[in-house]
Amino acid sequence: MELHRLYYKQQGFSLLEALIALVIFSVALLGLARMYTQMMSMSHSAYFRTLATIQANDFEERLRANPENVDDYALASCSNAPAGGDMAATDLARWCANSAALFGGAFYPGNTTVVDLVDDYEITIAWKERGLETGEQDFEDIDFVYRVSK
């Protein structure tokens, strides 16, 4: 008889308590999944910015390597980069080809320019990436601007 009374005194989780715990756990997992996707998107954006910095420094080194023709490095856009000729035209063509190879399909050659200012160059490298706030399917244009003195 004593065993029978102890059996009824045991209490465990009810079905309602288990369902509430499951809902709380599911909401927490959904929040973690959202945070993970945003982190991956921001990491990819940082990767592209690093590539843009490397490409801007590469252009600066090309300028430093050809000081006699430093005024010939202006570029309206990578869409119509020069095919060859002198060293400046070859450098521009190779630089645009390297940028396109590094950025892949995200590269936007129409907005990638090198503007000749009076005392320096303004390098703009452009690419498209998924927007963080606007949704997963929307792409936004990113312009990275870097100034190099002549």
LINRA-V274682 format. One record per helix or strand of 3 or more residues. SS is the DSSP state (alpha for helix, beta for strand). FROM is the first residue (numbers start at 1). TO is the last residue. Records with the same first field share a line. If there is no record, write none. Layout:
SS = FROM-TO  FROM-TO
//
This chain:
alpha = 2-9  15-65  67-72  78-80  87-106  109-111
beta = 113-116  120-130  139-149
//
